[in-house]
Amino acid sequence: MPNQNKPKNEQTNISDELPYIGTPEDLFIVNPKADKEIYDTALTCALSRAQATVDLLIENGEQGHFILDHDSIFHALSSIDGSLKQMKQMIYHSFGAQKK
């Protein structure tokens, strides 16, 4: 890990070091041969992850101010956004493919 030996105030954001500009969800590919039932489990997992992140942010801000720094909150919100994008893709492939 490039940051592990640096003091926190000197650490760089890992995304600053990567040449790819986009989100992991942009590279997410749903297996078209997967059984449609697997999407129920995958969607439940994605919903649980997004809800856990929301719960963390709510708990963090209940004192009238946030304890987490801006970058942590930003990445938590990006995580929720990514989960929602993945869920949309799974829903499309699960239900959209059935309409054809």
PDB file as gemmi writes it, atoms N, CA and C in Angstrom:
CRYST1    1.000    1.000    1.000  90.00  90.00  90.00 P 1                      
ATOM      1  N   MET A   1       0.843  -1.177   0.000  1.00  0.00           N  
ATOM      2  CA  MET A   1       0.000   0.000   0.000  1.00  0.00           C  
ATOM      3  C   MET A   1       0.886   1.237   0.000  1.00  0.00           C  
ATOM      4  N   PRO A   2       0.650   2.167  -0.897  1.00  0.00           N  
ATOM      5  CA  PRO A   2       1.513   3.329  -1.012  1.00  0.00           C  
ATOM      6  C   PRO A   2       1.451   4.278   0.177  1.00  0.00           C  
ATOM      7  N   ASN A   3       0.358   4.304   0.935  1.00  0.00           N  
ATOM      8  CA  ASN A   3       0.184   5.267   2.016  1.00  0.00           C  
ATOM      9  C   ASN A   3       0.534   4.743   3.396  1.00  0.00           C  
ATOM     10  N   GLN A   4       0.793   3.459   3.541  1.00  0.00           N  
ATOM     11  CA  GLN A   4       0.849   2.878   4.874  1.00  0.00           C  
ATOM     12  C   GLN A   4       1.945   3.455   5.763  1.00  0.00           C  
ATOM     13  N   ASN A   5       3.051   3.940   5.214  1.00  0.00           N  
ATOM     14  CA  ASN A   5       4.129   4.479   6.026  1.00  0.00           C  
ATOM     15  C   ASN A   5       4.107   6.001   6.129  1.00  0.00           C  
ATOM     16  N   LYS A   6       3.182   6.653   5.472  1.00  0.00           N  
ATOM     17  CA  LYS A   6       3.100   8.113   5.499  1.00  0.00           C  
ATOM     18  C   LYS A   6       2.208   8.549   6.655  1.00  0.00           C  
ATOM     19  N   PRO A   7       2.541   9.685   7.291  1.00  0.00           N  
ATOM     20  CA  PRO A   7       1.618  10.243   8.286  1.00  0.00           C  
ATOM     21  C   PRO A   7       0.300  10.594   7.611  1.00  0.00           C  
ATOM     22  N   LYS A   8      -0.795  10.576   8.374  1.00  0.00           N  
ATOM     23  CA  LYS A   8      -2.128  10.796   7.804  1.00  0.00           C  
ATOM     24  C   LYS A   8      -2.211  12.101   7.015  1.00  0.00           C  
ATOM     25  N   ASN A   9      -1.571  13.173   7.491  1.00  0.00           N  
ATOM     26  CA  ASN A   9      -1.671  14.444   6.788  1.00  0.00           C  
ATOM     27  C   ASN A   9      -0.886  14.463   5.477  1.00  0.00           C  
ATOM     28  N   GLU A  10      -0.045  13.456   5.230  1.00  0.00           N  
ATOM     29  CA  GLU A  10       0.721  13.379   3.987  1.00  0.00           C  
ATOM     30  C   GLU A  10       0.207  12.296   3.042  1.00  0.00           C  
ATOM     31  N   GLN A  11      -0.800  11.547   3.474  1.00  0.00           N  
ATOM     32  CA  GLN A  11      -1.314  10.468   2.643  1.00  0.00           C  
ATOM     33  C   GLN A  11      -2.086  11.034   1.461  1.00  0.00           C  
ATOM     34  N   THR A  12      -1.957  10.366   0.334  1.00  0.00           N  
ATOM     35  CA  THR A  12      -2.707  10.756  -0.848  1.00  0.00           C  
ATOM     36  C   THR A  12      -3.916   9.851  -1.004  1.00  0.00           C  
ATOM     37  N   ASN A  13      -4.906  10.372  -1.668  1.00  0.00           N  
ATOM     38  CA  ASN A  13      -6.090   9.590  -1.965  1.00  0.00           C  
ATOM     39  C   ASN A  13      -5.715   8.569  -3.039  1.00  0.00           C  
ATOM     40  N   ILE A  14      -6.075   7.310  -2.836  1.00  0.00           N  
ATOM     41  CA  ILE A  14      -5.713   6.256  -3.791  1.00  0.00           C  
ATOM     42  C   ILE A  14      -6.225   6.583  -5.187  1.00  0.00           C  
ATOM     43  N   SER A  15      -7.386   7.253  -5.279  1.00  0.00           N  
ATOM     44  CA  SER A  15      -7.926   7.585  -6.597  1.00  0.00           C  
ATOM     45  C   SER A  15      -7.070   8.641  -7.303  1.00  0.00           C  
ATOM     46  N   ASP A  16      -6.269   9.414  -6.533  1.00  0.00           N  
ATOM     47  CA  ASP A  16      -5.371  10.386  -7.150  1.00  0.00           C  
ATOM     48  C   ASP A  16      -4.213   9.697  -7.874  1.00  0.00           C  
ATOM     49  N   GLU A  17      -3.934   8.449  -7.502  1.00  0.00           N  
ATOM     50  CA  GLU A  17      -2.797   7.728  -8.050  1.00  0.00           C  
ATOM     51  C   GLU A  17      -3.165   6.850  -9.244  1.00  0.00           C  
ATOM     52  N   LEU A  18      -4.443   6.714  -9.531  1.00  0.00           N  
ATOM     53  CA  LEU A  18      -4.893   5.818 -10.583  1.00  0.00           C  
ATOM     54  C   LEU A  18      -5.185   6.589 -11.868  1.00  0.00           C  
ATOM     55  N   PRO A  19      -4.818   6.033 -13.021  1.00  0.00           N  
ATOM     56  CA  PRO A  19      -5.071   6.729 -14.284  1.00  0.00           C  
ATOM     57  C   PRO A  19      -6.526   6.652 -14.750  1.00  0.00           C  
ATOM     58  N   TYR A  20      -7.305   5.682 -14.235  1.00  0.00           N  
ATOM     59  CA  TYR A  20      -8.695   5.493 -14.669  1.00  0.00           C  
ATOM     60  C   TYR A  20      -9.583   6.587 -14.100  1.00  0.00           C  
ATOM     61  N   ILE A  21     -10.376   7.205 -14.935  1.00  0.00           N  
ATOM     62  CA  ILE A  21     -11.329   8.210 -14.481  1.00  0.00           C  
ATOM     63  C   ILE A  21     -12.717   7.627 -14.702  1.00  0.00           C  
ATOM     64  N   GLY A  22     -13.382   7.306 -13.660  1.00  0.00           N  
ATOM     65  CA  GLY A  22     -14.703   6.699 -13.729  1.00  0.00           C  
ATOM     66  C   GLY A  22     -14.972   5.986 -12.421  1.00  0.00           C  
ATOM     67  N   THR A  23     -16.008   5.194 -12.415  1.00  0.00           N  
ATOM     68  CA  THR A  23     -16.354   4.457 -11.202  1.00  0.00           C  
ATOM     69  C   THR A  23     -16.223   2.962 -11.462  1.00  0.00           C  
ATOM     70  N   PRO A  24     -16.083   2.175 -10.392  1.00  0.00           N  
ATOM     71  CA  PRO A  24     -16.033   0.726 -10.583  1.00  0.00           C  
ATOM     72  C   PRO A  24     -17.289   0.193 -11.263  1.00  0.00           C  
ATOM     73  N   GLU A  25     -18.414   0.858 -11.009  1.00  0.00           N  
ATOM     74  CA  GLU A  25     -19.676   0.403 -11.580  1.00  0.00           C  
ATOM     75  C   GLU A  25     -19.690   0.520 -13.094  1.00  0.00           C  
ATOM     76  N   ASP A  26     -18.895   1.454 -13.631  1.00  0.00           N  
ATOM     77  CA  ASP A  26     -18.807   1.585 -15.089  1.00  0.00           C  
ATOM     78  C   ASP A  26     -18.217   0.328 -15.716  1.00  0.00           C  
ATOM     79  N   LEU A  27     -17.461  -0.427 -14.939  1.00  0.00           N  
ATOM     80  CA  LEU A  27     -16.835  -1.654 -15.434  1.00  0.00           C  
ATOM     81  C   LEU A  27     -17.601  -2.906 -15.019  1.00  0.00           C  
ATOM     82  N   PHE A  28     -18.670  -2.730 -14.263  1.00  0.00           N  
ATOM     83  CA  PHE A  28     -19.477  -3.846 -13.766  1.00  0.00           C  
ATOM     84  C   PHE A  28     -20.210  -4.515 -14.929  1.00  0.00           C  
ATOM     85  N   ILE A  29     -20.043  -5.811 -15.049  1.00  0.00           N  
ATOM     86  CA  ILE A  29     -20.695  -6.558 -16.124  1.00  0.00           C  
ATOM     87  C   ILE A  29     -21.530  -7.663 -15.496  1.00  0.00           C  
ATOM     88  N   VAL A  30     -22.781  -7.702 -15.843  1.00  0.00           N  
ATOM     89  CA  VAL A  30     -23.676  -8.747 -15.350  1.00  0.00           C  
ATOM     90  C   VAL A  30     -23.526  -9.963 -16.257  1.00  0.00           C  
ATOM     91  N   ASN A  31     -23.391 -11.127 -15.670  1.00  0.00           N  
ATOM     92  CA  ASN A  31     -23.272 -12.364 -16.437  1.00  0.00           C  
ATOM     93  C   ASN A  31     -24.628 -12.699 -17.051  1.00  0.00           C  
ATOM     94  N   PRO A  32     -24.747 -12.634 -18.372  1.00  0.00           N  
ATOM     95  CA  PRO A  32     -26.049 -12.884 -19.014  1.00  0.00           C  
ATOM     96  C   PRO A  32     -26.514 -14.332 -18.868  1.00  0.00           C  
ATOM     97  N   LYS A  33     -25.612 -15.244 -18.510  1.00  0.00           N  
ATOM     98  CA  LYS A  33     -25.977 -16.651 -18.352  1.00  0.00           C  
ATOM     99  C   LYS A  33     -26.385 -16.998 -16.923  1.00  0.00           C  
ATOM    100  N   ALA A  34     -26.307 -16.031 -16.019  1.00  0.00           N  
ATOM    101  CA  ALA A  34     -26.646 -16.286 -14.616  1.00  0.00           C  
ATOM    102  C   ALA A  34     -28.148 -16.553 -14.481  1.00  0.00           C  
ATOM    103  N   ASP A  35     -28.494 -17.435 -13.557  1.00  0.00           N  
ATOM    104  CA  ASP A  35     -29.903 -17.694 -13.265  1.00  0.00           C  
ATOM    105  C   ASP A  35     -30.538 -16.413 -12.732  1.00  0.00           C  
ATOM    106  N   LYS A  36     -31.758 -16.172 -13.117  1.00  0.00           N  
ATOM    107  CA  LYS A  36     -32.452 -14.951 -12.696  1.00  0.00           C  
ATOM    108  C   LYS A  36     -32.628 -14.896 -11.179  1.00  0.00           C  
ATOM    109  N   GLU A  37     -32.702 -16.047 -10.522  1.00  0.00           N  
ATOM    110  CA  GLU A  37     -32.900 -16.087  -9.078  1.00  0.00           C  
ATOM    111  C   GLU A  37     -31.701 -15.529  -8.319  1.00  0.00           C  
ATOM    112  N   ILE A  38     -30.532 -15.572  -8.923  1.00  0.00           N  
ATOM    113  CA  ILE A  38     -29.336 -15.075  -8.243  1.00  0.00           C  
ATOM    114  C   ILE A  38     -29.416 -13.564  -8.019  1.00  0.00           C  
ATOM    115  N   TYR A  39     -30.192 -12.876  -8.842  1.00  0.00           N  
ATOM    116  CA  TYR A  39     -30.314 -11.435  -8.689  1.00  0.00           C  
ATOM    117  C   TYR A  39     -30.996 -11.073  -7.374  1.00  0.00           C  
ATOM    118  N   ASP A  40     -31.910 -11.903  -6.879  1.00  0.00           N  
ATOM    119  CA  ASP A  40     -32.544 -11.629  -5.589  1.00  0.00           C  
ATOM    120  C   ASP A  40     -31.499 -11.555  -4.485  1.00  0.00           C  
ATOM    121  N   THR A  41     -30.594 -12.524  -4.459  1.00  0.00           N  
ATOM    122  CA  THR A  41     -29.545 -12.548  -3.448  1.00  0.00           C  
ATOM    123  C   THR A  41     -28.592 -11.377  -3.625  1.00  0.00           C  
ATOM    124  N   ALA A  42     -28.196 -11.103  -4.855  1.00  0.00           N  
ATOM    125  CA  ALA A  42     -27.270 -10.002  -5.130  1.00  0.00           C  
ATOM    126  C   ALA A  42     -27.895  -8.648  -4.784  1.00  0.00           C  
ATOM    127  N   LEU A  43     -29.163  -8.475  -5.112  1.00  0.00           N  
ATOM    128  CA  LEU A  43     -29.845  -7.219  -4.787  1.00  0.00           C  
ATOM    129  C   LEU A  43     -29.993  -7.050  -3.279  1.00  0.00           C  
ATOM    130  N   THR A  44     -30.317  -8.118  -2.584  1.00  0.00           N  
ATOM    131  CA  THR A  44     -30.431  -8.060  -1.128  1.00  0.00           C  
ATOM    132  C   THR A  44     -29.101  -7.664  -0.507  1.00  0.00           C  
ATOM    133  N   CYS A  45     -28.020  -8.228  -0.995  1.00  0.00           N  
ATOM    134  CA  CYS A  45     -26.685  -7.893  -0.505  1.00  0.00           C  
ATOM    135  C   CYS A  45     -26.366  -6.421  -0.782  1.00  0.00           C  
ATOM    136  N   ALA A  46     -26.618  -5.959  -1.989  1.00  0.00           N  
ATOM    137  CA  ALA A  46     -26.331  -4.567  -2.353  1.00  0.00           C  
ATOM    138  C   ALA A  46     -27.178  -3.606  -1.512  1.00  0.00           C  
ATOM    139  N   LEU A  47     -28.445  -3.937  -1.293  1.00  0.00           N  
ATOM    140  CA  LEU A  47     -29.307  -3.108  -0.450  1.00  0.00           C  
ATOM    141  C   LEU A  47     -28.788  -3.058   0.984  1.00  0.00           C  
ATOM    142  N   SER A  48     -28.354  -4.186   1.502  1.00  0.00           N  
ATOM    143  CA  SER A  48     -27.830  -4.242   2.870  1.00  0.00           C  
ATOM    144  C   SER A  48     -26.578  -3.393   3.010  1.00  0.00           C  
ATOM    145  N   ARG A  49     -25.692  -3.446   2.017  1.00  0.00           N  
ATOM    146  CA  ARG A  49     -24.473  -2.635   2.057  1.00  0.00           C  
ATOM    147  C   ARG A  49     -24.797  -1.148   2.013  1.00  0.00           C  
ATOM    148  N   ALA A  50     -25.697  -0.769   1.127  1.00  0.00           N  
ATOM    149  CA  ALA A  50     -26.067   0.646   1.019  1.00  0.00           C  
ATOM    150  C   ALA A  50     -26.721   1.119   2.314  1.00  0.00           C  
ATOM    151  N   GLN A  51     -27.605   0.309   2.879  1.00  0.00           N  
ATOM    152  CA  GLN A  51     -28.284   0.687   4.124  1.00  0.00           C  
ATOM    153  C   GLN A  51     -27.296   0.805   5.274  1.00  0.00           C  
ATOM    154  N   ALA A  52     -26.312  -0.085   5.345  1.00  0.00           N  
ATOM    155  CA  ALA A  52     -25.304  -0.015   6.407  1.00  0.00           C  
ATOM    156  C   ALA A  52     -24.504   1.287   6.303  1.00  0.00           C  
ATOM    157  N   THR A  53     -24.196   1.699   5.081  1.00  0.00           N  
ATOM    158  CA  THR A  53     -23.444   2.943   4.892  1.00  0.00           C  
ATOM    159  C   THR A  53     -24.300   4.142   5.290  1.00  0.00           C  
ATOM    160  N   VAL A  54     -25.582   4.121   4.920  1.00  0.00           N  
ATOM    161  CA  VAL A  54     -26.500   5.196   5.326  1.00  0.00           C  
ATOM    162  C   VAL A  54     -26.595   5.242   6.848  1.00  0.00           C  
ATOM    163  N   ASP A  55     -26.752   4.090   7.485  1.00  0.00           N  
ATOM    164  CA  ASP A  55     -26.836   4.038   8.947  1.00  0.00           C  
ATOM    165  C   ASP A  55     -25.579   4.607   9.600  1.00  0.00           C  
ATOM    166  N   LEU A  56     -24.420   4.287   9.041  1.00  0.00           N  
ATOM    167  CA  LEU A  56     -23.156   4.805   9.549  1.00  0.00           C  
ATOM    168  C   LEU A  56     -23.121   6.327   9.463  1.00  0.00           C  
ATOM    169  N   LEU A  57     -23.533   6.865   8.330  1.00  0.00           N  
ATOM    170  CA  LEU A  57     -23.530   8.323   8.158  1.00  0.00           C  
ATOM    171  C   LEU A  57     -24.535   8.997   9.083  1.00  0.00           C  
ATOM    172  N   ILE A  58     -25.700   8.410   9.245  1.00  0.00           N  
ATOM    173  CA  ILE A  58     -26.708   8.981  10.146  1.00  0.00           C  
ATOM    174  C   ILE A  58     -26.192   8.978  11.578  1.00  0.00           C  
ATOM    175  N   GLU A  59     -25.649   7.859  12.013  1.00  0.00           N  
ATOM    176  CA  GLU A  59     -25.103   7.749  13.368  1.00  0.00           C  
ATOM    177  C   GLU A  59     -23.966   8.750  13.558  1.00  0.00           C  
ATOM    178  N   ASN A  60     -23.144   8.914  12.554  1.00  0.00           N  
ATOM    179  CA  ASN A  60     -21.998   9.817  12.618  1.00  0.00           C  
ATOM    180  C   ASN A  60     -22.423  11.281  12.764  1.00  0.00           C  
ATOM    181  N   GLY A  61     -23.570  11.635  12.195  1.00  0.00           N  
ATOM    182  CA  GLY A  61     -23.995  13.029  12.206  1.00  0.00           C  
ATOM    183  C   GLY A  61     -25.047  13.369  13.232  1.00  0.00           C  
ATOM    184  N   GLU A  62     -25.414  12.449  14.098  1.00  0.00           N  
ATOM    185  CA  GLU A  62     -26.496  12.697  15.050  1.00  0.00           C  
ATOM    186  C   GLU A  62     -26.151  13.714  16.135  1.00  0.00           C  
ATOM    187  N   GLN A  63     -24.903  14.018  16.334  1.00  0.00           N  
ATOM    188  CA  GLN A  63     -24.502  14.965  17.370  1.00  0.00           C  
ATOM    189  C   GLN A  63     -24.561  16.417  16.892  1.00  0.00           C  
ATOM    190  N   GLY A  64     -25.073  16.643  15.702  1.00  0.00           N  
ATOM    191  CA  GLY A  64     -25.167  17.990  15.165  1.00  0.00           C  
ATOM    192  C   GLY A  64     -23.980  18.375  14.303  1.00  0.00           C  
ATOM    193  N   HIS A  65     -22.976  17.525  14.280  1.00  0.00           N  
ATOM    194  CA  HIS A  65     -21.823  17.737  13.413  1.00  0.00           C  
ATOM    195  C   HIS A  65     -21.242  16.367  13.068  1.00  0.00           C  
ATOM    196  N   PHE A  66     -20.517  16.313  11.986  1.00  0.00           N  
ATOM    197  CA  PHE A  66     -19.934  15.047  11.561  1.00  0.00           C  
ATOM    198  C   PHE A  66     -18.554  14.862  12.160  1.00  0.00           C  
ATOM    199  N   ILE A  67     -18.292  13.662  12.605  1.00  0.00           N  
ATOM    200  CA  ILE A  67     -16.987  13.308  13.150  1.00  0.00           C  
ATOM    201  C   ILE A  67     -16.044  12.909  12.013  1.00  0.00           C  
ATOM    202  N   LEU A  68     -16.584  12.237  11.013  1.00  0.00           N  
ATOM    203  CA  LEU A  68     -15.767  11.811   9.876  1.00  0.00           C  
ATOM    204  C   LEU A  68     -15.338  13.016   9.046  1.00  0.00           C  
ATOM    205  N   ASP A  69     -14.188  12.890   8.404  1.00  0.00           N  
ATOM    206  CA  ASP A  69     -13.724  13.981   7.553  1.00  0.00           C  
ATOM    207  C   ASP A  69     -14.477  13.980   6.220  1.00  0.00           C  
ATOM    208  N   HIS A  70     -14.312  15.057   5.476  1.00  0.00           N  
ATOM    209  CA  HIS A  70     -15.016  15.244   4.209  1.00  0.00           C  
ATOM    210  C   HIS A  70     -14.778  14.089   3.251  1.00  0.00           C  
ATOM    211  N   ASP A  71     -13.517  13.644   3.097  1.00  0.00           N  
ATOM    212  CA  ASP A  71     -13.209  12.558   2.162  1.00  0.00           C  
ATOM    213  C   ASP A  71     -13.922  11.268   2.536  1.00  0.00           C  
ATOM    214  N   SER A  72     -13.981  10.959   3.836  1.00  0.00           N  
ATOM    215  CA  SER A  72     -14.663   9.734   4.272  1.00  0.00           C  
ATOM    216  C   SER A  72     -16.152   9.796   3.960  1.00  0.00           C  
ATOM    217  N   ILE A  73     -16.756  10.943   4.208  1.00  0.00           N  
ATOM    218  CA  ILE A  73     -18.184  11.108   3.912  1.00  0.00           C  
ATOM    219  C   ILE A  73     -18.419  11.037   2.409  1.00  0.00           C  
ATOM    220  N   PHE A  74     -17.560  11.695   1.632  1.00  0.00           N  
ATOM    221  CA  PHE A  74     -17.677  11.652   0.178  1.00  0.00           C  
ATOM    222  C   PHE A  74     -17.595  10.218  -0.339  1.00  0.00           C  
ATOM    223  N   HIS A  75     -16.625   9.455   0.152  1.00  0.00           N  
ATOM    224  CA  HIS A  75     -16.466   8.081  -0.323  1.00  0.00           C  
ATOM    225  C   HIS A  75     -17.614   7.179   0.150  1.00  0.00           C  
ATOM    226  N   ALA A  76     -18.154   7.450   1.321  1.00  0.00           N  
ATOM    227  CA  ALA A  76     -19.317   6.691   1.781  1.00  0.00           C  
ATOM    228  C   ALA A  76     -20.518   6.963   0.865  1.00  0.00           C  
ATOM    229  N   LEU A  77     -20.722   8.229   0.511  1.00  0.00           N  
ATOM    230  CA  LEU A  77     -21.815   8.569  -0.407  1.00  0.00           C  
ATOM    231  C   LEU A  77     -21.559   7.994  -1.797  1.00  0.00           C  
ATOM    232  N   SER A  78     -20.309   7.995  -2.239  1.00  0.00           N  
ATOM    233  CA  SER A  78     -19.967   7.381  -3.530  1.00  0.00           C  
ATOM    234  C   SER A  78     -20.240   5.881  -3.506  1.00  0.00           C  
ATOM    235  N   SER A  79     -20.020   5.264  -2.356  1.00  0.00           N  
ATOM    236  CA  SER A  79     -20.297   3.842  -2.211  1.00  0.00           C  
ATOM    237  C   SER A  79     -21.794   3.562  -2.374  1.00  0.00           C  
ATOM    238  N   ILE A  80     -22.607   4.402  -1.769  1.00  0.00           N  
ATOM    239  CA  ILE A  80     -24.063   4.251  -1.910  1.00  0.00           C  
ATOM    240  C   ILE A  80     -24.469   4.449  -3.364  1.00  0.00           C  
ATOM    241  N   ASP A  81     -23.914   5.474  -3.992  1.00  0.00           N  
ATOM    242  CA  ASP A  81     -24.203   5.730  -5.402  1.00  0.00           C  
ATOM    243  C   ASP A  81     -23.813   4.526  -6.255  1.00  0.00           C  
ATOM    244  N   GLY A  82     -22.656   3.961  -5.984  1.00  0.00           N  
ATOM    245  CA  GLY A  82     -22.205   2.781  -6.725  1.00  0.00           C  
ATOM    246  C   GLY A  82     -23.117   1.588  -6.514  1.00  0.00           C  
ATOM    247  N   SER A  83     -23.546   1.378  -5.278  1.00  0.00           N  
ATOM    248  CA  SER A  83     -24.472   0.275  -5.000  1.00  0.00           C  
ATOM    249  C   SER A  83     -25.779   0.458  -5.760  1.00  0.00           C  
ATOM    250  N   LEU A  84     -26.276   1.681  -5.795  1.00  0.00           N  
ATOM    251  CA  LEU A  84     -27.517   1.949  -6.528  1.00  0.00           C  
ATOM    252  C   LEU A  84     -27.344   1.692  -8.023  1.00  0.00           C  
ATOM    253  N   LYS A  85     -26.201   2.083  -8.587  1.00  0.00           N  
ATOM    254  CA  LYS A  85     -25.946   1.822  -9.999  1.00  0.00           C  
ATOM    255  C   LYS A  85     -25.891   0.330 -10.287  1.00  0.00           C  
ATOM    256  N   GLN A  86     -25.243  -0.425  -9.405  1.00  0.00           N  
ATOM    257  CA  GLN A  86     -25.182  -1.875  -9.594  1.00  0.00           C  
ATOM    258  C   GLN A  86     -26.568  -2.488  -9.487  1.00  0.00           C  
ATOM    259  N   MET A  87     -27.369  -2.014  -8.535  1.00  0.00           N  
ATOM    260  CA  MET A  87     -28.726  -2.548  -8.392  1.00  0.00           C  
ATOM    261  C   MET A  87     -29.556  -2.271  -9.646  1.00  0.00           C  
ATOM    262  N   LYS A  88     -29.414  -1.076 -10.207  1.00  0.00           N  
ATOM    263  CA  LYS A  88     -30.141  -0.736 -11.440  1.00  0.00           C  
ATOM    264  C   LYS A  88     -29.740  -1.688 -12.569  1.00  0.00           C  
ATOM    265  N   GLN A  89     -28.444  -1.969 -12.675  1.00  0.00           N  
ATOM    266  CA  GLN A  89     -27.985  -2.885 -13.718  1.00  0.00           C  
ATOM    267  C   GLN A  89     -28.538  -4.289 -13.491  1.00  0.00           C  
ATOM    268  N   MET A  90     -28.534  -4.741 -12.244  1.00  0.00           N  
ATOM    269  CA  MET A  90     -29.059  -6.080 -11.958  1.00  0.00           C  
ATOM    270  C   MET A  90     -30.556  -6.153 -12.224  1.00  0.00           C  
ATOM    271  N   ILE A  91     -31.279  -5.101 -11.849  1.00  0.00           N  
ATOM    272  CA  ILE A  91     -32.723  -5.079 -12.104  1.00  0.00           C  
ATOM    273  C   ILE A  91     -32.996  -5.099 -13.603  1.00  0.00           C  
ATOM    274  N   TYR A  92     -32.249  -4.306 -14.355  1.00  0.00           N  
ATOM    275  CA  TYR A  92     -32.429  -4.293 -15.803  1.00  0.00           C  
ATOM    276  C   TYR A  92     -32.189  -5.679 -16.393  1.00  0.00           C  
ATOM    277  N   HIS A  93     -31.096  -6.311 -15.999  1.00  0.00           N  
ATOM    278  CA  HIS A  93     -30.772  -7.620 -16.567  1.00  0.00           C  
ATOM    279  C   HIS A  93     -31.708  -8.712 -16.073  1.00  0.00           C  
ATOM    280  N   SER A  94     -32.201  -8.564 -14.866  1.00  0.00           N  
ATOM    281  CA  SER A  94     -33.108  -9.573 -14.330  1.00  0.00           C  
ATOM    282  C   SER A  94     -34.511  -9.434 -14.912  1.00  0.00           C  
ATOM    283  N   PHE A  95     -35.080  -8.241 -14.815  1.00  0.00           N  
ATOM    284  CA  PHE A  95     -36.455  -8.030 -15.239  1.00  0.00           C  
ATOM    285  C   PHE A  95     -36.550  -7.589 -16.693  1.00  0.00           C  
ATOM    286  N   GLY A  96     -35.596  -6.791 -17.154  1.00  0.00           N  
ATOM    287  CA  GLY A  96     -35.601  -6.320 -18.533  1.00  0.00           C  
ATOM    288  C   GLY A  96     -35.408  -7.459 -19.505  1.00  0.00           C  
ATOM    289  N   ALA A  97     -34.558  -8.413 -19.146  1.00  0.00           N  
ATOM    290  CA  ALA A  97     -34.297  -9.550 -20.018  1.00  0.00           C  
ATOM    291  C   ALA A  97     -35.515 -10.467 -20.107  1.00  0.00           C  
ATOM    292  N   GLN A  98     -36.346 -10.492 -19.055  1.00  0.00           N  
ATOM    293  CA  GLN A  98     -37.530 -11.353 -19.078  1.00  0.00           C  
ATOM    294  C   GLN A  98     -38.587 -10.835 -20.038  1.00  0.00           C  
ATOM    295  N   LYS A  99     -38.573  -9.543 -20.334  1.00  0.00           N  
ATOM    296  CA  LYS A  99     -39.577  -8.954 -21.221  1.00  0.00           C  
ATOM    297  C   LYS A  99     -39.329  -9.288 -22.673  1.00  0.00           C  
ATOM    298  N   LYS A 100     -38.104  -9.675 -23.010  1.00  0.00           N  
ATOM    299  CA  LYS A 100     -37.759  -9.934 -24.405  1.00  0.00           C  
ATOM    300  C   LYS A 100     -38.332 -11.235 -24.897  1.00  0.00           C  
TER     301      LYS A 100                                                      
END                                                                             
